[in-house]
Amino acid sequence: MSSDWAVWHAACQGHEASAVQLVRRLTPQAMGLARQLLPRWEDAEDAVQESFLRLWGAQPSDTRGAALATYFNTIVINRCKSWLVRRQELSTDPEQLAEWIDADSPREGSGESAVEALDAPRLQAAMLRLPARQRMALAMWAYADADVSQIARSLDIDANAAHQLLHRAKSALRRGLQETPS
């Protein structure tokens, strides 16, 4: 949406109505994403607010044709990653990532609609039990409509590792939902 970029440029030049428009448009999805990645509501709000500050000060030279929402969600994800690293809940150690990727898990079965039919508290509880990297990949895929290449870029891993990580996250979520009482 090139119009979003035009609104962003206007907001960065001090046009208040443009800034308000972008905040209203980008906040719901960003909060949903941050809320899935961070355990406390207040932390998610802080991450989104910090992300807006970074968006206003950004000078994107190469967005690779990305929509503003995708660009902003990447900022949100990076803020959440920084928060998790500070809290030592996300390992950036490549060996730890490899361990998660290589962990045995059953093959994905059919029935994705089972996840969609869940109540929000049950899904939230199952998501929070996932390792941080899996939770992040799954939240990006489900809440920010990120594809494997976008997940790979955001997590600074190759596309194959991102694909495997997402697969493991979906499998772990299904197992966690089966273990969570209705």
CORJOBEL-V442269 format. One record per residue. RES is the residue in three letters. OMEGA is omega in whole degrees, 0 to 359 (999 if undefined). Layout:
# CORJOBEL-V442269
RES;OMEGA
RES;OMEGA
This chain:
# CORJOBEL-V442269
MET;180
SER;179
SER;176
ASP;179
TRP;178
ALA;177
VAL;178
TRP;179
HIS;179
ALA;179
ALA;180
CYS;179
GLN;174
GLY;179
HIS;187
GLU;181
ALA;178
SER;179
ALA;179
VAL;180
GLN;180
LEU;179
VAL;179
ARG;182
ARG;188
LEU;187
THR;185
PRO;181
GLN;180
ALA;178
MET;177
GLY;179
LEU;181
ALA;181
ARG;178
GLN;184
LEU;184
LEU;187
PRO;183
ARG;180
TRP;182
GLU;179
ASP;178
ALA;178
GLU;179
ASP;180
ALA;180
VAL;178
GLN;177
GLU;180
SER;177
PHE;177
LEU;178
ARG;179
LEU;181
TRP;181
GLY;184
ALA;174
GLN;185
PRO;179
SER;182
ASP;179
THR;179
ARG;178
GLY;182
ALA;173
ALA;179
LEU;179
ALA;178
THR;178
TYR;181
PHE;180
ASN;175
THR;176
ILE;179
VAL;180
ILE;179
ASN;176
ARG;179
CYS;177
LYS;179
SER;179
TRP;181
LEU;177
VAL;178
ARG;180
ARG;179
GLN;178
GLU;181
LEU;178
SER;175
THR;179
ASP;180
PRO;179
GLU;178
GLN;178
LEU;179
ALA;179
GLU;178
TRP;182
ILE;184
ASP;182
ALA;179
ASP;173
SER;180
PRO;177
ARG;177
GLU;176
GLY;177
SER;176
GLY;177
GLU;182
SER;177
ALA;178
VAL;182
GLU;184
ALA;184
LEU;172
ASP;187
ALA;181
PRO;180
ARG;178
LEU;179
GLN;180
ALA;180
ALA;178
MET;183
LEU;177
ARG;179
LEU;171
PRO;187
ALA;181
ARG;178
GLN;179
ARG;181
MET;180
ALA;181
LEU;179
ALA;178
MET;181
TRP;187
ALA;188
TYR;181
ALA;179
ASP;179
ALA;174
ASP;185
VAL;181
SER;177
GLN;177
ILE;180
ALA;179
ARG;183
SER;181
LEU;178
ASP;176
ILE;180
ASP;186
ALA;179
ASN;178
ALA;178
ALA;178
HIS;180
GLN;179
LEU;178
LEU;178
HIS;180
ARG;180
ALA;179
LYS;180
SER;180
ALA;178
LEU;178
ARG;179
ARG;180
GLY;180
LEU;177
GLN;181
GLU;182
THR;179
PRO;180
SER;999
